[in-house]
Amino acid sequence: MQIVVRLDVVLAQRKMKSKDLAEAVGITVQNMSLLKSGKVKGVRFETLAKICEVLDCQPGDLLEAVAET
């Protein structure tokens, strides 16, 4: 099982730039870019909650579990 980050999809649906989200959440643009690309090993629940609050979504909208093929 692999976790896929769908943050870019939600950002596009909300017509929001990752730079603006990073500022609203209080993290660096570089960290937001790493999160968006899925190159992070983990994310704090506090950060995830802030992202969901700003984007008005649920964690399941941002993260998806897919079977590895």
Wavefront OBJ file of the C-alpha trace (Angstrom):
o trace
v 0.000 0.000 0.000
v 1.259 3.439 -0.918
v 0.010 6.834 0.249
v -0.448 9.358 -2.564
v -0.645 13.071 -1.757
v -3.449 14.765 -3.726
v -2.739 18.275 -2.454
v -2.091 19.585 -5.966
v -5.533 18.394 -7.088
v -7.301 20.092 -4.155
v -5.302 23.289 -4.701
v -6.358 23.334 -8.364
v -10.002 22.772 -7.404
v -9.795 25.707 -4.966
v -7.876 27.839 -7.500
v -5.200 28.468 -4.884
v -1.430 28.604 -5.246
v 0.794 26.537 -2.985
v 2.632 29.744 -2.015
v -0.604 31.224 -0.672
v -1.433 28.019 1.191
v 2.047 27.910 2.727
v 1.622 31.468 4.018
v -1.840 30.735 5.414
v -0.656 27.555 7.152
v 2.596 29.032 8.422
v 5.132 26.778 6.704
v 7.796 27.551 4.131
v 7.110 27.352 0.419
v 9.897 24.751 0.187
v 8.221 22.525 2.792
v 4.874 22.939 1.032
v 6.516 21.894 -2.233
v 7.999 18.783 -0.596
v 4.623 17.903 0.911
v 2.832 18.472 -2.387
v 5.263 16.204 -4.235
v 4.957 13.459 -1.611
v 8.665 13.569 -0.757
v 8.117 13.822 2.997
v 8.211 10.925 5.435
v 5.462 12.386 7.596
v 3.346 15.400 8.411
v 2.266 16.755 11.769
v -1.415 16.470 12.520
v -1.383 20.160 13.455
v -0.092 21.071 9.985
v -2.557 18.726 8.302
v -5.409 20.249 10.315
v -4.390 23.792 9.282
v -4.202 22.774 5.624
v -7.662 21.209 5.848
v -9.030 24.308 7.570
v -7.678 26.658 4.896
v -8.785 24.421 2.012
v -12.090 23.514 3.691
v -11.542 19.795 3.192
v -10.974 16.530 5.044
v -7.605 14.722 5.369
v -8.969 12.001 3.089
v -9.307 14.597 0.334
v -5.537 15.178 0.515
v -4.241 11.656 1.082
v -5.160 8.498 -0.797
v -4.063 4.918 -0.157
v -3.430 2.980 -3.369
v -2.276 -0.581 -3.932
v 1.238 -0.945 -5.275
v 1.416 -2.741 -8.600
l 1 2 3 4 5 6 7 8 9 10 11 12 13 14 15 16 17 18 19 20 21 22 23 24 25 26 27 28 29 30 31 32 33 34 35 36 37 38 39 40 41 42 43 44 45 46 47 48 49 50 51 52 53 54 55 56 57 58 59 60 61 62 63 64 65 66 67 68 69
